[in-house]
Amino acid sequence: MEYASQYEGNRYVYGGTDLENGIDCSGFVMRIYEQFGYDLPHSSSALRSVGEEVDADDMQPGDIICYAGHVALYAGDGEMLHASNSKPYPKGGIKYSDVEYGKIITVRRIV
């Protein structure tokens, strides 16, 4: 999460994969994990099946939180770090939000 947090404030771009110039939610998760040697899909629905499923009550920083049409990284203390398309800007972009963003479908841990 320390590595991922350096990108807070960078912009959201639908379909984007560039941490500096614009990225979407699944691209953000994909690129962060890529830095640590993992090859994850660029799809919020495909990320629902990577790694191991863990209970939402047992989330640890770095776990992938999957919502309907959205993914984020658990940051700890009930917060997530994600690439959000909330508008108007600067509300959108890579930012911290409450994990109660929506109904959690699954939480995935990459081991």
Biopython code that builds the backbone (N, CA, C, O; Angstrom):
import numpy as np
from Bio.PDB.StructureBuilder import StructureBuilder

atoms = [
    (1, "MET", "N", (0.825, -1.195, 0.000)),
    (1, "MET", "CA", (0.000, 0.000, 0.000)),
    (1, "MET", "C", (0.865, 1.253, 0.000)),
    (1, "MET", "O", (0.472, 2.293, -0.528)),
    (2, "GLU", "N", (2.023, 1.144, 0.587)),
    (2, "GLU", "CA", (2.919, 2.301, 0.576)),
    (2, "GLU", "C", (3.265, 2.682, -0.865)),
    (2, "GLU", "O", (3.253, 3.859, -1.223)),
    (3, "TYR", "N", (3.571, 1.682, -1.679)),
    (3, "TYR", "CA", (3.876, 1.943, -3.083)),
    (3, "TYR", "C", (2.668, 2.552, -3.800)),
    (3, "TYR", "O", (2.803, 3.544, -4.516)),
    (4, "ALA", "N", (1.489, 1.954, -3.608)),
    (4, "ALA", "CA", (0.275, 2.401, -4.300)),
    (4, "ALA", "C", (-0.106, 3.829, -3.924)),
    (4, "ALA", "O", (-0.621, 4.575, -4.758)),
    (5, "SER", "N", (0.143, 4.211, -2.677)),
    (5, "SER", "CA", (-0.308, 5.525, -2.201)),
    (5, "SER", "C", (0.385, 6.691, -2.893)),
    (5, "SER", "O", (-0.129, 7.809, -2.877)),
    (6, "GLN", "N", (1.538, 6.449, -3.496)),
    (6, "GLN", "CA", (2.240, 7.550, -4.185)),
    (6, "GLN", "C", (1.458, 8.067, -5.397)),
    (6, "GLN", "O", (1.743, 9.154, -5.900)),
    (7, "TYR", "N", (0.481, 7.298, -5.865)),
    (7, "TYR", "CA", (-0.289, 7.698, -7.046)),
    (7, "TYR", "C", (-1.592, 8.407, -6.694)),
    (7, "TYR", "O", (-2.359, 8.782, -7.581)),
    (8, "GLU", "N", (-1.841, 8.589, -5.403)),
    (8, "GLU", "CA", (-3.054, 9.300, -4.982)),
    (8, "GLU", "C", (-3.099, 10.667, -5.670)),
    (8, "GLU", "O", (-2.105, 11.393, -5.713)),
    (9, "GLY", "N", (-4.275, 10.996, -6.204)),
    (9, "GLY", "CA", (-4.461, 12.282, -6.867)),
    (9, "GLY", "C", (-4.290, 12.225, -8.378)),
    (9, "GLY", "O", (-4.697, 13.154, -9.076)),
    (10, "ASN", "N", (-3.692, 11.148, -8.899)),
    (10, "ASN", "CA", (-3.563, 11.037, -10.350)),
    (10, "ASN", "C", (-4.932, 10.763, -10.952)),
    (10, "ASN", "O", (-5.845, 10.306, -10.264)),
    (11, "ARG", "N", (-5.066, 11.046, -12.237)),
    (11, "ARG", "CA", (-6.396, 11.062, -12.853)),
    (11, "ARG", "C", (-6.928, 9.701, -13.292)),
    (11, "ARG", "O", (-6.181, 8.758, -13.553)),
    (12, "TYR", "N", (-8.244, 9.651, -13.358)),
    (12, "TYR", "CA", (-8.979, 8.495, -13.847)),
    (12, "TYR", "C", (-9.176, 8.634, -15.355)),
    (12, "TYR", "O", (-9.528, 9.705, -15.850)),
    (13, "VAL", "N", (-8.945, 7.539, -16.077)),
    (13, "VAL", "CA", (-9.249, 7.479, -17.499)),
    (13, "VAL", "C", (-9.854, 6.109, -17.763)),
    (13, "VAL", "O", (-9.221, 5.092, -17.480)),
    (14, "TYR", "N", (-11.060, 6.067, -18.297)),
    (14, "TYR", "CA", (-11.713, 4.796, -18.601)),
    (14, "TYR", "C", (-10.836, 3.983, -19.551)),
    (14, "TYR", "O", (-10.427, 4.477, -20.602)),
    (15, "GLY", "N", (-10.549, 2.732, -19.178)),
    (15, "GLY", "CA", (-9.705, 1.870, -19.995)),
    (15, "GLY", "C", (-8.222, 2.155, -19.848)),
    (15, "GLY", "O", (-7.396, 1.473, -20.454)),
    (16, "GLY", "N", (-7.877, 3.157, -19.047)),
    (16, "GLY", "CA", (-6.485, 3.562, -18.897)),
    (16, "GLY", "C", (-5.651, 2.575, -18.113)),
    (16, "GLY", "O", (-6.155, 1.844, -17.260)),
    (17, "THR", "N", (-4.350, 2.567, -18.422)),
    (17, "THR", "CA", (-3.417, 1.674, -17.734)),
    (17, "THR", "C", (-2.142, 2.390, -17.298)),
    (17, "THR", "O", (-1.162, 1.745, -16.926)),
    (18, "ASP", "N", (-2.153, 3.706, -17.341)),
    (18, "ASP", "CA", (-0.960, 4.483, -17.011)),
    (18, "ASP", "C", (-1.130, 5.131, -15.634)),
    (18, "ASP", "O", (-1.968, 6.014, -15.454)),
    (19, "LEU", "N", (-0.330, 4.684, -14.671)),
    (19, "LEU", "CA", (-0.434, 5.189, -13.299)),
    (19, "LEU", "C", (-0.203, 6.698, -13.205)),
    (19, "LEU", "O", (-0.738, 7.351, -12.310)),
    (20, "GLU", "N", (0.574, 7.241, -14.108)),
    (20, "GLU", "CA", (0.893, 8.668, -14.070)),
    (20, "GLU", "C", (-0.118, 9.519, -14.835)),
    (20, "GLU", "O", (-0.476, 10.609, -14.390)),
    (21, "ASN", "N", (-0.581, 9.021, -15.990)),
    (21, "ASN", "CA", (-1.365, 9.864, -16.896)),
    (21, "ASN", "C", (-2.831, 9.502, -17.035)),
    (21, "ASN", "O", (-3.570, 10.181, -17.748)),
    (22, "GLY", "N", (-3.264, 8.446, -16.368)),
    (22, "GLY", "CA", (-4.676, 8.094, -16.413)),
    (22, "GLY", "C", (-4.898, 6.596, -16.391)),
    (22, "GLY", "O", (-4.309, 5.850, -17.174)),
    (23, "ILE", "N", (-5.757, 6.170, -15.481)),
    (23, "ILE", "CA", (-5.958, 4.747, -15.260)),
    (23, "ILE", "C", (-7.360, 4.504, -14.739)),
    (23, "ILE", "O", (-7.947, 5.372, -14.092)),
    (24, "ASP", "N", (-7.899, 3.327, -15.020)),
    (24, "ASP", "CA", (-9.203, 2.977, -14.458)),
    (24, "ASP", "C", (-9.004, 2.046, -13.260)),
    (24, "ASP", "O", (-7.873, 1.720, -12.898)),
    (25, "CYS", "N", (-10.106, 1.624, -12.652)),
    (25, "CYS", "CA", (-10.006, 0.874, -11.396)),
    (25, "CYS", "C", (-9.253, -0.444, -11.542)),
    (25, "CYS", "O", (-8.375, -0.744, -10.733)),
    (26, "SER", "N", (-9.583, -1.230, -12.554)),
    (26, "SER", "CA", (-8.901, -2.515, -12.708)),
    (26, "SER", "C", (-7.469, -2.324, -13.204)),
    (26, "SER", "O", (-6.583, -3.107, -12.862)),
    (27, "GLY", "N", (-7.245, -1.296, -14.001)),
    (27, "GLY", "CA", (-5.892, -0.978, -14.436)),
    (27, "GLY", "C", (-5.010, -0.602, -13.257)),
    (27, "GLY", "O", (-3.832, -0.960, -13.217)),
    (28, "PHE", "N", (-5.577, 0.118, -12.298)),
    (28, "PHE", "CA", (-4.832, 0.511, -11.104)),
    (28, "PHE", "C", (-4.393, -0.731, -10.321)),
    (28, "PHE", "O", (-3.222, -0.862, -9.966)),
    (29, "VAL", "N", (-5.330, -1.631, -10.055)),
    (29, "VAL", "CA", (-4.999, -2.859, -9.324)),
    (29, "VAL", "C", (-3.972, -3.670, -10.109)),
    (29, "VAL", "O", (-2.996, -4.159, -9.540)),
    (30, "MET", "N", (-4.192, -3.811, -11.413)),
    (30, "MET", "CA", (-3.289, -4.571, -12.271)),
    (30, "MET", "C", (-1.868, -4.011, -12.222)),
    (30, "MET", "O", (-0.910, -4.759, -12.031)),
    (31, "ARG", "N", (-1.734, -2.693, -12.393)),
    (31, "ARG", "CA", (-0.401, -2.071, -12.436)),
    (31, "ARG", "C", (0.306, -2.117, -11.076)),
    (31, "ARG", "O", (1.521, -2.305, -11.023)),
    (32, "ILE", "N", (-0.430, -1.948, -9.988)),
    (32, "ILE", "CA", (0.198, -2.016, -8.666)),
    (32, "ILE", "C", (0.767, -3.411, -8.446)),
    (32, "ILE", "O", (1.922, -3.554, -8.044)),
    (33, "TYR", "N", (-0.027, -4.426, -8.703)),
    (33, "TYR", "CA", (0.461, -5.795, -8.513)),
    (33, "TYR", "C", (1.559, -6.154, -9.508)),
    (33, "TYR", "O", (2.440, -6.952, -9.187)),
    (34, "GLU", "N", (1.524, -5.585, -10.698)),
    (34, "GLU", "CA", (2.557, -5.825, -11.695)),
    (34, "GLU", "C", (3.939, -5.427, -11.163)),
    (34, "GLU", "O", (4.939, -6.078, -11.465)),
    (35, "GLN", "N", (3.984, -4.367, -10.379)),
    (35, "GLN", "CA", (5.247, -3.901, -9.813)),
    (35, "GLN", "C", (5.883, -4.924, -8.873)),
    (35, "GLN", "O", (7.073, -4.846, -8.566)),
    (36, "PHE", "N", (5.074, -5.883, -8.421)),
    (36, "PHE", "CA", (5.563, -6.903, -7.494)),
    (36, "PHE", "C", (5.602, -8.290, -8.141)),
    (36, "PHE", "O", (5.674, -9.311, -7.456)),
    (37, "GLY", "N", (5.553, -8.301, -9.494)),
    (37, "GLY", "CA", (5.743, -9.528, -10.231)),
    (37, "GLY", "C", (4.494, -10.338, -10.527)),
    (37, "GLY", "O", (4.603, -11.493, -10.940)),
    (38, "TYR", "N", (3.313, -9.771, -10.331)),
    (38, "TYR", "CA", (2.064, -10.494, -10.579)),
    (38, "TYR", "C", (1.426, -10.023, -11.877)),
    (38, "TYR", "O", (1.430, -8.833, -12.191)),
    (39, "ASP", "N", (0.878, -10.970, -12.623)),
    (39, "ASP", "CA", (0.210, -10.680, -13.889)),
    (39, "ASP", "C", (-1.291, -10.852, -13.681)),
    (39, "ASP", "O", (-1.801, -11.971, -13.738)),
    (40, "LEU", "N", (-1.993, -9.763, -13.442)),
    (40, "LEU", "CA", (-3.430, -9.800, -13.195)),
    (40, "LEU", "C", (-4.182, -9.245, -14.405)),
    (40, "LEU", "O", (-3.623, -8.469, -15.181)),
    (41, "PRO", "N", (-5.446, -9.639, -14.569)),
    (41, "PRO", "CA", (-6.233, -9.150, -15.705)),
    (41, "PRO", "C", (-6.665, -7.693, -15.540)),
    (41, "PRO", "O", (-6.766, -7.176, -14.427)),
    (42, "HIS", "N", (-6.915, -7.054, -16.669)),
    (42, "HIS", "CA", (-7.413, -5.678, -16.680)),
    (42, "HIS", "C", (-8.930, -5.736, -16.858)),
    (42, "HIS", "O", (-9.469, -5.311, -17.880)),
    (43, "SER", "N", (-9.598, -6.269, -15.847)),
    (43, "SER", "CA", (-11.047, -6.419, -15.882)),
    (43, "SER", "C", (-11.549, -6.559, -14.450)),
    (43, "SER", "O", (-11.087, -7.423, -13.705)),
    (44, "SER", "N", (-12.495, -5.705, -14.068)),
    (44, "SER", "CA", (-13.011, -5.789, -12.695)),
    (44, "SER", "C", (-13.695, -7.128, -12.444)),
    (44, "SER", "O", (-13.583, -7.670, -11.344)),
    (45, "SER", "N", (-14.396, -7.671, -13.426)),
    (45, "SER", "CA", (-15.066, -8.960, -13.216)),
    (45, "SER", "C", (-14.062, -10.110, -13.175)),
    (45, "SER", "O", (-14.246, -11.043, -12.394)),
    (46, "ALA", "N", (-13.021, -10.075, -13.980)),
    (46, "ALA", "CA", (-12.005, -11.135, -13.966)),
    (46, "ALA", "C", (-11.216, -11.124, -12.661)),
    (46, "ALA", "O", (-10.761, -12.177, -12.216)),
    (47, "LEU", "N", (-11.045, -9.971, -12.045)),
    (47, "LEU", "CA", (-10.309, -9.894, -10.782)),
    (47, "LEU", "C", (-11.053, -10.581, -9.640)),
    (47, "LEU", "O", (-10.469, -10.845, -8.589)),
    (48, "ARG", "N", (-12.332, -10.872, -9.838)),
    (48, "ARG", "CA", (-13.115, -11.561, -8.801)),
    (48, "ARG", "C", (-12.661, -13.001, -8.581)),
    (48, "ARG", "O", (-13.055, -13.628, -7.598)),
    (49, "SER", "N", (-11.844, -13.527, -9.476)),
    (49, "SER", "CA", (-11.443, -14.929, -9.342)),
    (49, "SER", "C", (-9.934, -15.118, -9.168)),
    (49, "SER", "O", (-9.461, -16.254, -9.174)),
    (50, "VAL", "N", (-9.182, -14.053, -9.015)),
    (50, "VAL", "CA", (-7.738, -14.197, -8.818)),
    (50, "VAL", "C", (-7.434, -14.500, -7.355)),
    (50, "VAL", "O", (-8.227, -14.176, -6.471)),
    (51, "GLY", "N", (-6.300, -15.113, -7.107)),
    (51, "GLY", "CA", (-5.865, -15.363, -5.735)),
    (51, "GLY", "C", (-6.837, -16.221, -4.950)),
    (51, "GLY", "O", (-7.510, -17.095, -5.497)),
    (52, "GLU", "N", (-6.894, -15.949, -3.644)),
    (52, "GLU", "CA", (-7.781, -16.676, -2.733)),
    (52, "GLU", "C", (-8.852, -15.749, -2.214)),
    (52, "GLU", "O", (-8.613, -14.557, -2.018)),
    (53, "GLU", "N", (-10.026, -16.291, -1.992)),
    (53, "GLU", "CA", (-11.089, -15.490, -1.385)),
    (53, "GLU", "C", (-10.861, -15.424, 0.119)),
    (53, "GLU", "O", (-10.520, -16.426, 0.748)),
    (54, "VAL", "N", (-11.052, -14.239, 0.692)),
    (54, "VAL", "CA", (-10.993, -14.065, 2.143)),
    (54, "VAL", "C", (-12.267, -13.358, 2.587)),
    (54, "VAL", "O", (-12.894, -12.635, 1.813)),
    (55, "ASP", "N", (-12.632, -13.574, 3.825)),
    (55, "ASP", "CA", (-13.813, -12.932, 4.375)),
    (55, "ASP", "C", (-13.570, -11.432, 4.508)),
    (55, "ASP", "O", (-12.469, -11.004, 4.855)),
    (56, "ALA", "N", (-14.588, -10.646, 4.236)),
    (56, "ALA", "CA", (-14.453, -9.187, 4.325)),
    (56, "ALA", "C", (-14.038, -8.749, 5.732)),
    (56, "ALA", "O", (-13.387, -7.716, 5.890)),
    (57, "ASP", "N", (-14.405, -9.518, 6.742)),
    (57, "ASP", "CA", (-14.003, -9.190, 8.115)),
    (57, "ASP", "C", (-12.521, -9.441, 8.361)),
    (57, "ASP", "O", (-11.976, -8.988, 9.368)),
    (58, "ASP", "N", (-11.866, -10.155, 7.456)),
    (58, "ASP", "CA", (-10.452, -10.494, 7.608)),
    (58, "ASP", "C", (-9.559, -9.777, 6.601)),
    (58, "ASP", "O", (-8.424, -10.193, 6.373)),
    (59, "MET", "N", (-10.063, -8.704, 5.997)),
    (59, "MET", "CA", (-9.263, -7.980, 4.998)),
    (59, "MET", "C", (-7.969, -7.463, 5.601)),
    (59, "MET", "O", (-7.914, -7.050, 6.759)),
    (60, "GLN", "N", (-6.924, -7.499, 4.773)),
    (60, "GLN", "CA", (-5.627, -6.941, 5.127)),
    (60, "GLN", "C", (-5.232, -5.941, 4.046)),
    (60, "GLN", "O", (-5.656, -6.072, 2.898)),
    (61, "PRO", "N", (-4.421, -4.940, 4.405)),
    (61, "PRO", "CA", (-3.983, -3.991, 3.387)),
    (61, "PRO", "C", (-3.382, -4.701, 2.178)),
    (61, "PRO", "O", (-2.560, -5.607, 2.308)),
    (62, "GLY", "N", (-3.819, -4.261, 1.000)),
    (62, "GLY", "CA", (-3.370, -4.838, -0.255)),
    (62, "GLY", "C", (-4.346, -5.832, -0.844)),
    (62, "GLY", "O", (-4.233, -6.180, -2.020)),
    (63, "ASP", "N", (-5.314, -6.305, -0.048)),
    (63, "ASP", "CA", (-6.329, -7.203, -0.598)),
    (63, "ASP", "C", (-7.155, -6.452, -1.633)),
    (63, "ASP", "O", (-7.310, -5.232, -1.564)),
    (64, "ILE", "N", (-7.680, -7.202, -2.590)),
    (64, "ILE", "CA", (-8.488, -6.628, -3.668)),
    (64, "ILE", "C", (-9.957, -6.743, -3.285)),
    (64, "ILE", "O", (-10.459, -7.841, -3.043)),
    (65, "ILE", "N", (-10.641, -5.609, -3.232)),
    (65, "ILE", "CA", (-12.064, -5.583, -2.916)),
    (65, "ILE", "C", (-12.821, -5.472, -4.234)),
    (65, "ILE", "O", (-12.579, -4.561, -5.027)),
    (66, "CYS", "N", (-13.738, -6.409, -4.459)),
    (66, "CYS", "CA", (-14.492, -6.443, -5.702)),
    (66, "CYS", "C", (-15.945, -6.072, -5.457)),
    (66, "CYS", "O", (-16.626, -6.673, -4.626)),
    (67, "TYR", "N", (-16.401, -5.079, -6.189)),
    (67, "TYR", "CA", (-17.784, -4.611, -6.174)),
    (67, "TYR", "C", (-18.370, -4.885, -7.557)),
    (67, "TYR", "O", (-17.650, -5.323, -8.454)),
    (68, "ALA", "N", (-19.639, -4.639, -7.736)),
    (68, "ALA", "CA", (-20.242, -4.762, -9.064)),
    (68, "ALA", "C", (-19.645, -3.668, -9.960)),
    (68, "ALA", "O", (-19.918, -2.485, -9.758)),
    (69, "GLY", "N", (-18.846, -4.057, -10.933)),
    (69, "GLY", "CA", (-18.261, -3.108, -11.866)),
    (69, "GLY", "C", (-17.136, -2.248, -11.326)),
    (69, "GLY", "O", (-16.782, -1.241, -11.940)),
    (70, "HIS", "N", (-16.564, -2.625, -10.183)),
    (70, "HIS", "CA", (-15.505, -1.808, -9.600)),
    (70, "HIS", "C", (-14.591, -2.668, -8.740)),
    (70, "HIS", "O", (-15.027, -3.665, -8.165)),
    (71, "VAL", "N", (-13.323, -2.281, -8.653)),
    (71, "VAL", "CA", (-12.362, -2.942, -7.775)),
    (71, "VAL", "C", (-11.512, -1.884, -7.094)),
    (71, "VAL", "O", (-11.351, -0.770, -7.593)),
    (72, "ALA", "N", (-10.969, -2.261, -5.937)),
    (72, "ALA", "CA", (-10.144, -1.346, -5.152)),
    (72, "ALA", "C", (-9.155, -2.157, -4.334)),
    (72, "ALA", "O", (-9.279, -3.377, -4.222)),
    (73, "LEU", "N", (-8.181, -1.479, -3.770)),
    (73, "LEU", "CA", (-7.237, -2.099, -2.845)),
    (73, "LEU", "C", (-7.601, -1.694, -1.423)),
    (73, "LEU", "O", (-7.824, -0.516, -1.145)),
    (74, "TYR", "N", (-7.661, -2.669, -0.529)),
    (74, "TYR", "CA", (-7.933, -2.355, 0.871)),
    (74, "TYR", "C", (-6.714, -1.654, 1.449)),
    (74, "TYR", "O", (-5.593, -2.149, 1.333)),
    (75, "ALA", "N", (-6.934, -0.511, 2.066)),
    (75, "ALA", "CA", (-5.839, 0.292, 2.610)),
    (75, "ALA", "C", (-5.691, 0.127, 4.120)),
    (75, "ALA", "O", (-4.685, 0.543, 4.693)),
    (76, "GLY", "N", (-6.684, -0.477, 4.764)),
    (76, "GLY", "CA", (-6.671, -0.610, 6.218)),
    (76, "GLY", "C", (-7.617, 0.395, 6.846)),
    (76, "GLY", "O", (-7.999, 1.383, 6.218)),
    (77, "ASP", "N", (-7.990, 0.136, 8.087)),
    (77, "ASP", "CA", (-8.851, 1.044, 8.854)),
    (77, "ASP", "C", (-10.151, 1.406, 8.139)),
    (77, "ASP", "O", (-10.623, 2.539, 8.236)),
    (78, "GLY", "N", (-10.726, 0.442, 7.422)),
    (78, "GLY", "CA", (-12.002, 0.683, 6.759)),
    (78, "GLY", "C", (-11.938, 1.531, 5.511)),
    (78, "GLY", "O", (-12.970, 1.988, 5.020)),
    (79, "GLU", "N", (-10.735, 1.753, 4.982)),
    (79, "GLU", "CA", (-10.574, 2.560, 3.773)),
    (79, "GLU", "C", (-10.019, 1.730, 2.628)),
    (79, "GLU", "O", (-9.363, 0.708, 2.828)),
    (80, "MET", "N", (-10.304, 2.203, 1.425)),
    (80, "MET", "CA", (-9.746, 1.600, 0.218)),
    (80, "MET", "C", (-9.066, 2.687, -0.594)),
    (80, "MET", "O", (-9.375, 3.870, -0.455)),
    (81, "LEU", "N", (-8.137, 2.271, -1.442)),
    (81, "LEU", "CA", (-7.486, 3.159, -2.398)),
    (81, "LEU", "C", (-7.890, 2.643, -3.767)),
    (81, "LEU", "O", (-7.738, 1.458, -4.062)),
    (82, "HIS", "N", (-8.409, 3.540, -4.607)),
    (82, "HIS", "CA", (-8.939, 3.103, -5.903)),
    (82, "HIS", "C", (-8.903, 4.230, -6.917)),
    (82, "HIS", "O", (-8.769, 5.407, -6.581)),
    (83, "ALA", "N", (-9.028, 3.822, -8.174)),
    (83, "ALA", "CA", (-9.175, 4.790, -9.262)),
    (83, "ALA", "C", (-10.675, 4.949, -9.479)),
    (83, "ALA", "O", (-11.353, 4.024, -9.927)),
    (84, "SER", "N", (-11.174, 6.119, -9.158)),
    (84, "SER", "CA", (-12.608, 6.387, -9.170)),
    (84, "SER", "C", (-12.969, 7.313, -10.316)),
    (84, "SER", "O", (-12.233, 8.246, -10.636)),
    (85, "ASN", "N", (-14.117, 7.042, -10.933)),
    (85, "ASN", "CA", (-14.574, 7.924, -12.007)),
    (85, "ASN", "C", (-15.570, 8.959, -11.520)),
    (85, "ASN", "O", (-16.299, 9.548, -12.318)),
    (86, "SER", "N", (-15.604, 9.183, -10.210)),
    (86, "SER", "CA", (-16.501, 10.207, -9.670)),
    (86, "SER", "C", (-16.208, 11.549, -10.308)),
    (86, "SER", "O", (-15.051, 11.935, -10.471)),
    (87, "LYS", "N", (-17.255, 12.247, -10.664)),
    (87, "LYS", "CA", (-17.101, 13.580, -11.252)),
    (87, "LYS", "C", (-17.863, 14.561, -10.389)),
    (87, "LYS", "O", (-18.721, 14.104, -9.633)),
    (88, "PRO", "N", (-17.644, 15.816, -10.423)),
    (88, "PRO", "CA", (-16.624, 16.482, -11.239)),
    (88, "PRO", "C", (-15.236, 16.312, -10.631)),
    (88, "PRO", "O", (-15.088, 16.068, -9.434)),
    (89, "TYR", "N", (-14.241, 16.446, -11.470)),
    (89, "TYR", "CA", (-12.871, 16.385, -10.992)),
    (89, "TYR", "C", (-12.612, 17.628, -10.149)),
    (89, "TYR", "O", (-13.136, 18.686, -10.496)),
    (90, "PRO", "N", (-11.846, 17.574, -9.072)),
    (90, "PRO", "CA", (-10.889, 16.511, -8.764)),
    (90, "PRO", "C", (-11.455, 15.375, -7.915)),
    (90, "PRO", "O", (-10.680, 14.591, -7.367)),
    (91, "LYS", "N", (-12.759, 15.259, -7.787)),
    (91, "LYS", "CA", (-13.300, 14.143, -7.016)),
    (91, "LYS", "C", (-12.870, 12.810, -7.611)),
    (91, "LYS", "O", (-12.596, 11.868, -6.869)),
    (92, "GLY", "N", (-12.805, 12.713, -8.935)),
    (92, "GLY", "CA", (-12.372, 11.484, -9.586)),
    (92, "GLY", "C", (-10.867, 11.349, -9.508)),
    (92, "GLY", "O", (-10.157, 12.294, -9.166)),
    (93, "GLY", "N", (-10.396, 10.168, -9.829)),
    (93, "GLY", "CA", (-8.963, 9.911, -9.816)),
    (93, "GLY", "C", (-8.628, 8.887, -8.747)),
    (93, "GLY", "O", (-9.515, 8.266, -8.161)),
    (94, "ILE", "N", (-7.351, 8.721, -8.504)),
    (94, "ILE", "CA", (-6.894, 7.770, -7.493)),
    (94, "ILE", "C", (-7.057, 8.436, -6.138)),
    (94, "ILE", "O", (-6.477, 9.486, -5.861)),
    (95, "LYS", "N", (-7.866, 7.791, -5.297)),
    (95, "LYS", "CA", (-8.199, 8.411, -4.014)),
    (95, "LYS", "C", (-8.575, 7.351, -2.990)),
    (95, "LYS", "O", (-8.832, 6.193, -3.319)),
    (96, "TYR", "N", (-8.598, 7.787, -1.740)),
    (96, "TYR", "CA", (-9.057, 6.946, -0.634)),
    (96, "TYR", "C", (-10.548, 7.177, -0.441)),
    (96, "TYR", "O", (-11.037, 8.302, -0.544)),
    (97, "SER", "N", (-11.257, 6.093, -0.160)),
    (97, "SER", "CA", (-12.682, 6.158, 0.129)),
    (97, "SER", "C", (-12.998, 5.096, 1.182)),
    (97, "SER", "O", (-12.186, 4.217, 1.467)),
    (98, "ASP", "N", (-14.181, 5.200, 1.741)),
    (98, "ASP", "CA", (-14.662, 4.213, 2.697)),
    (98, "ASP", "C", (-14.986, 2.917, 1.966)),
    (98, "ASP", "O", (-15.512, 2.956, 0.853)),
    (99, "VAL", "N", (-14.683, 1.771, 2.567)),
    (99, "VAL", "CA", (-14.983, 0.491, 1.919)),
    (99, "VAL", "C", (-16.479, 0.254, 1.797)),
    (99, "VAL", "O", (-16.899, -0.648, 1.072)),
    (100, "GLU", "N", (-17.286, 1.039, 2.485)),
    (100, "GLU", "CA", (-18.735, 0.927, 2.377)),
    (100, "GLU", "C", (-19.239, 1.582, 1.098)),
    (100, "GLU", "O", (-20.418, 1.922, 0.995)),
    (101, "TYR", "N", (-18.360, 1.757, 0.131)),
    (101, "TYR", "CA", (-18.655, 2.317, -1.190)),
    (101, "TYR", "C", (-19.873, 1.646, -1.817)),
    (101, "TYR", "O", (-20.694, 2.298, -2.461)),
    (102, "GLY", "N", (-19.974, 0.353, -1.623)),
    (102, "GLY", "CA", (-21.065, -0.438, -2.182)),
    (102, "GLY", "C", (-21.037, -1.824, -1.585)),
    (102, "GLY", "O", (-20.255, -2.107, -0.677)),
    (103, "LYS", "N", (-21.891, -2.687, -2.099)),
    (103, "LYS", "CA", (-21.940, -4.066, -1.608)),
    (103, "LYS", "C", (-20.716, -4.814, -2.128)),
    (103, "LYS", "O", (-20.490, -4.887, -3.336)),
    (104, "ILE", "N", (-19.930, -5.367, -1.209)),
    (104, "ILE", "CA", (-18.739, -6.126, -1.576)),
    (104, "ILE", "C", (-19.173, -7.496, -2.099)),
    (104, "ILE", "O", (-19.915, -8.222, -1.437)),
    (105, "ILE", "N", (-18.699, -7.832, -3.291)),
    (105, "ILE", "CA", (-18.992, -9.128, -3.886)),
    (105, "ILE", "C", (-18.009, -10.185, -3.362)),
    (105, "ILE", "O", (-18.410, -11.278, -2.964)),
    (106, "THR", "N", (-16.736, -9.841, -3.371)),
    (106, "THR", "CA", (-15.709, -10.754, -2.860)),
    (106, "THR", "C", (-14.467, -9.942, -2.532)),
    (106, "THR", "O", (-14.272, -8.836, -3.035)),
    (107, "VAL", "N", (-13.636, -10.516, -1.680)),
    (107, "VAL", "CA", (-12.324, -9.951, -1.366)),
    (107, "VAL", "C", (-11.311, -11.015, -1.745)),
    (107, "VAL", "O", (-11.436, -12.179, -1.364)),
    (108, "ARG", "N", (-10.301, -10.594, -2.504)),
    (108, "ARG", "CA", (-9.290, -11.524, -3.005)),
    (108, "ARG", "C", (-7.922, -11.179, -2.429)),
    (108, "ARG", "O", (-7.549, -10.011, -2.326)),
    (109, "ARG", "N", (-7.194, -12.208, -2.060)),
    (109, "ARG", "CA", (-5.818, -12.020, -1.556)),
    (109, "ARG", "C", (-4.879, -12.718, -2.511)),
    (109, "ARG", "O", (-5.062, -13.892, -2.832)),
    (110, "ILE", "N", (-3.881, -12.001, -2.960)),
    (110, "ILE", "CA", (-2.859, -12.553, -3.835)),
    (110, "ILE", "C", (-1.740, -13.069, -2.948)),
    (110, "ILE", "O", (-1.168, -12.322, -2.154)),
    (111, "VAL", "N", (-1.432, -14.353, -3.089)),
    (111, "VAL", "CA", (-0.401, -14.969, -2.228)),
    (111, "VAL", "C", (0.745, -15.518, -3.063)),
    (111, "VAL", "O", (1.699, -16.069, -2.514)),
]
sb = StructureBuilder()
sb.init_structure("model")
sb.init_model(0)
sb.init_chain("A")
sb.init_seg("    ")
for serial, (resi, resn, name, xyz) in enumerate(atoms, 1):
    if name == "N":
        sb.init_residue(resn, " ", resi, " ")
    sb.init_atom(name, np.array(xyz, "f"), 0.0, 1.0, " ", f" {name:<3s}", serial, name[0])
structure = sb.get_structure()
